[in-house]
């Protein structure tokens, strides 16, 4: 027996805690971006960095592996690179797991069901189980052919272990469709897991990050958070939640926030700029991003260096780094890196009959909702008056413009004065009575 194996077994007997967190590499790419799943952006952080942070928070060392043969003796966490887990849920899972291989489970609740559509998880009426495993000795599985075979074996052999969690629920009225009133139940929790296999999952995870990040910020910075809370009460001099929340923000160095802007419970990056009269609520604004005058963000994630133009409302949206977004109002839409969304480009976000269907692995599947925008790939240009139906995925590099006959192409110098003129195949002609 090698000295390394003896040392690892001795460490296991002393700690009974995972030594490594093995992240199983795959070739999964998220369309329409074509990005490897590990590079998916969630509240301005890569999924790979979130996984590594959660593993470190549990006391283990993260390791990406191409093959099970790379696993060493000793207790370990094992999860594929598409699995998102928060710090809280992973640490609680390790505490709950017994001496046998365990598989992470969460009881079905608002936050779990919110993310359930288009995920390759195991679920029943009560619980959902994710491909996140805790094993007493990782070397037992080192002989598996590949990472996919390892995951299949762990699913079959592991004890399904449900972790207790708590969540708070906020309700929000949505528009009435087909005489039916819709109410969105929005969950706030730091115990969350998901399989990132589709842009819809990625968008919804971004929408849920506000609660996760605030609770993680409290755990990592308890003294600073307590001080900020006391200052908020002292400044607001009121129990009014709006006055309190407006004083509780995490603001990066060099950020420039106009004195007339309203910022509430948000994370503002280094060197970001919030313009006059802008409103930012429960959102993330990345380093160097610009939110222009009179714009409105709610529960939205703006990437590093992105630009939001004047008078634009973004609600439940995610904008990747370097993108520029104009328009009037956009909801529940994901915009890729370095893309441009022009004025009056509109993403329709509601279906009046049935649920919105999206493409996944060559087939149309339900997104589990009647309210959803679309996903714009990287380096796209979306011009004015382009209308996009709900649930569409726009490939990288796409350029969309309006039809020429919908614009006035020619303005003749001898047009009749004082006569109503209409557009007709790109020209102006008198209105016939």
N, C-alpha and C positions, 0 to 999 in steps of 0.2 A: 504493500500500500504506500502510495507516494506521501511525502511530507505535507504537500498541499492538501490532500484529501483528509489526512489526520487532523490538520489545523482547522479545516472547515467543519469537520464533525465535532471537534471540541468546541468551536464557536457556537455551533447549533445547540449543543447541550447546555451551554451557559445562557444563551439569549432566547432561544426558541422563537426568534424573530427572523423574517426574511433577510438574507444577506444581499441578494441581488434582485433587481426588477428587470426581467428579461422582456424586451419588446421585440416581437417577431416581425421581421421585415417581410413585405409583400410587394407585389407590383401594382397594387390598386391605385388607380387615378380617379380623381373626381372631375366629372364632366360638368359643364363644357370647358373648364379651365385646362384640363390635361395635366394638372399638378398632381404630384404624388400626395397621397392622403396625409402624410406627415407634415406637408407644407400648408395644409388647410389653415386659414386664419380664423381664430376665435377670439374676439375682443382684442385684436391687435397682437395676439400671441400665436405662434405656430403650435399645432397640435402636438408635435414632437416635444416642444419645450414644456407644454402643459403636462404631458405624460411624465417626463423626467422630473418635473417639480413635484408632482404628486408622489412619485416613488421616493424621492429624497425626503419629503415630509414624513413618510412612513418609517424612515430610518434605514432604507435600503439604498443600494447603488444602482442607477439605471445602466443597462447595457443593451444596445441594439445588436441583434444576432441574425445572421443569414440562415443558420441551420441549428437544429437542436443539439448537434454534436458540440456546440460551443458552450453548453451549460455545464457548470461546475457543481460538485457535491454541496449539499446544504439546502436549507429552506429558501424559498424564492417566491416572488410574484411573477406570473407569466401572463402577458396580454398581447394580442396582435396590435399592429401599428394603427389600425382603424378605430381602436377602442378609446373613447374619451371617458376619463374618470376624474372626479374632483379630489382634492387632498382629503377632505373630510370623509367621503365615502370609502376611499381606499384604506385609510387608517382604521376606520370602524370595521371594515371587512376583515382586516388582518386580526383585529381583536376578537372578532366573532368566530373566525375559522377555527376548527379543531385540529386534531392530529392527522386527519385524513385530507386528501386533496379536496379543495373547496372551490365552488363556482359562485361568483357574486350574483346576488339577487336583490331586487327592490320590490316592495309591495306596490301594486298599481295605485297611482294617485294622480293628481293633476299634472305634476311635473313629468312623471314617467309617461303618462298617456300623451302629453303634448308633443313628445319626441318619438312616439312609437311608430308612426307611419314610415314606411320604406326603410326598415331596419331588419337585418338578418339576425334577430335575437330569438330566444326561446321564450314564449309567453303562454300564460293561461289566464283564466278569469281573475286570478288573485295576484300573481306575481310575474315579473319579467326578469329573465336571467341573461347576463352579459358574459362575453368571453374574457373574463378577468378571473384568474385562478391563483390560489395560494397553495403551494405544495410543500411537504416536509423535506423532500430531497429531489432537487431538479435533475440530478444525474440519472435518475430512474428513467427519464424520458429522452436521454441523449441519443438513443439508438433509433429514434423515429426518422423516417425517410426525409421529411421536410417539415416546414412550419405548419402547413395546412394539415398534414397528417397528425402532427402534435396537437393542434387545436381540436381536431375530431376526437382523438383519444381522451383528452382532458374533459371534453363535454360528456363523454360516456362514463368516465370513471369518477368524476368529482361529485361530492355531496353539494347539492344546491342549498346555498346558505343565504338567507334573507337578512339584510342589514336594516335595522330600525332607523328611521329618518323622520325629520320634521319639516314642514313647509308652511308658509303663510300664503294665503290666497287673496288676491285683489280682483275685483270684478270690473268689467268694462263693457258698456253697451256697444254693440256693433249695429250697422244698418240693418233694417228689416228687409228681408228678401222673401219674395213669394208669400207675403202675409205672415211670415214667421219671424219672430223677434229672436235675435241671436245675442247671447251674452258670452263674452270671452272671460274665462277664469284664468287669470295670470298668476303663475306660481313663483314664489320666492323661496329658494332653498340653496344650501351649499352642498347637499348630498345628491349627486347627479351622476348618471352614466349614460352612454349612448354609443352606438356603432355608426361612425361617419362613413356612409356609403353613397350619399347623394347630396346634391346642393340644398335640397329642402331641409335635411337634417342639419346641415351646416348653418343655414339661415336661422333655424329655430334655436340651435345652441347659442348662437350669438345673441338672440333675443333674451335668453335666460341668464346671460353672464352678469348682469347688474347685481343680482342678489349674491351670486357666487363670489364675485370679486370683492364686494363690500365685507362679506363675512371672512374671507381670507385676509383682507387688509386688517380687520380687527384682531385676528389671531396672530398675525405676524408683527403688528405694531400696537399692542394693547395700551401702552402708555400714551403714545401719540394719539390714538383714537379716543381714549378717555379725555385727554386734554382738549381735543377738537370738539368733543361733545359738550364739555363744560363751557367752553367758549361760545358754542352755538346757543346754549341756553342763556348765557349772560348777555350775548348780543341781541338775541331775539326778544328777551324779556317776556316771553309768551310761550304757551304750550301749543300754539298754532303750528301744525305740522309744516305748512308751507314756509313760514318764517324760519323754522328750525332747519328744514332741508336746504334752504337757500344759503345757509352758512356752513353746510357740511359738504365740502368738495375736496378732492385730492388734486392739487394743481402743481404741475411740473415747473421746474426752473425756467425762467424767461418767458413764461406764458403771458400774453397780453390780452386782458379781458376789458372791454370798454365798460366805463362806469354805468352805462345805461343797459348793459346786457344782463339777462337773468340766467344764472347758472344754478342748478339744483341737483344735489346728490350725484355729481358726475366726476369722471376722471379726465382731467385735461393734461395733455402731454407737454413735454418740454418745447418751448418756442411756438406753441400753438397760438392762434389769434382768433378771438371771438369779437365780432363787430358790433357796432351800435345797434341797440334794440333787438339783438339776437336772443333767442331762448334755447337753452340746452338743459334738458331734463332727463335724468336717469340714463346718461349716455357716456360713450367713450370717444374722446377726440384725440387722435394720435399726435405724435411729435411733429411739429412744423405744419400741421393742418391749419386751414383757414376756413372759418365759418363767417361768411360775409353778413353785412347789415340786414337786420330784420328777418333772418332765417330762423327756422324752428326745427329743433331736433327733439324727438322723444323716443327713448329706448332704442337708440340707434348707435352704431359703431362706425366711426370715421377713421380710416387708416392713416398712417404716417404720410404727410405731404399731400393729402387730398384737399380738394377745394370745393366748397359748397357755396354757390352764388347767392346773391341777394334774393330775399323774399321766397325762398324755397322751403317747403315743409317736407321733412323726412321722418317717417314714423315706422318703427320696427324694421329698419333697413340696415344693411351692412355694405359699406363702401370700402373696397380694398385700397391699399396705398397708391398714391399718385393719380387717382381718378379725379375727374372734374364733373360735377353734377349741377345742372341747371333745371329749370322747369317751374312748375307751380306746386304740385304735391305728389309725392311718391310714397307708397306704402308696401311693406312686406316684400322688398325686392333686394337682390344681391347684385352688386356691381363690381366687376372684376378690375384688376390692376391696370392703371394707366388708360382706362376707358373714358370716353367723353359722352355725356348725356346732354343733348341740346334742349333749349327752351321749347316747351310745348310737346316734347316727346313724352308720351303717356303710357304707363304700364297699368292696364286694367287689372283689378285685383279682386273681383267678385264674380261668382257664377250663380245665376238665379235658380237653376234647377240642378240638383245633384252636387257631387263633390268635384273639385278640380282634378283633372288627370295630368300626370307628368310622365315623361319618358324615362324608363329605367331598364337597362340591359336589353334594349331592343323592343320592349313592350310598354304599353300604357298602363300605369298603375295609379291608384287613388292617392292623392296627397293627404287625405283624411280631413279635408276642410273645404268650405265654400269660399274662403277668403285667402288669397295668395297672389303675389305679384309674379315676377319672372326673375331669371338669372342672366346677367350680361357677362360674357366672357372677358378675357383680357384684351386690351388694345382695340376695343370696339369704338365705333363712332355712330351715335344715334342722333339723327338730325331732327329738326322740328316737325311737328305734325305726324310723326310716326306713332301708330297705335299698336300696342302689343297685347295680345290676348293673355289671360292668366296662365301661369304654369309653364311658360316657354323657356327653353334654354338656348341662348344665342351664342354660336361658336366664336372662338377667339378671332380677332381681326376682322369681324364683320362690319361693313359700312352700310347703314340704312338711311335712305333719304326719301322724301315724299315724292309722289308722282308729279311730273312736270305739269300735267294738265290741271292739277289742283292748285297751281300757282299762276299768277299773272306774269307771263313771260314777255309780252310786248305791250308797250304803252304808246299808241300812235299819237302824233302831235296834233292831228286834226279831229280829235274826239269832240263830239257835241257837248256844249256847255249846258249846265242846268238840267241834264237828262240822267236819270238813274242808269248806271252801267253795271253789268254783271260779268262774271268770269265765264268764258266759254272756250274750252280747249286751249287755255293759256292766253287768250286775248280778252279784251274788254269790248263788249257789244251792248247796245242799248237794250234795256228791259222792255219786252213787248207787253203791252197792256191787254 
